[in-house]
Amino acid sequence: MDHFVVLGEAHLRRILRDYARYYNDIRTHRSLDKDAPVARRVQRTGSIKSAPILGGLHHHYVRV
C-alpha cells in the first residue's frame, strides 16, 4: 500500500479488492509449484502480451 495515494474508503476498498483478485487468481506461488491458487489452463501458442494490474505496479503476461 506504500505505492498508492488513497483518496477515500471506496478507493481503498477497490485497491484491496483488485489486489486480492490478483493475488488469488493470477500471481504465481512458489509453494504451489509456480501456479496460482485458482487453477488455469496452460497457454502454449500465441504471442505474449502484458496487461497492467493495479495501475502498472504488477503485470500479467498472457498469450493471445
Buried (B, 14 or more C-beta within 10 A) or exposed (E): EEEEEEEEEEEEEEBEEBBEBBEEEBBEEEEEEEEBEEEEEEEEEEEEEEEEBBEEEBEEEEEE
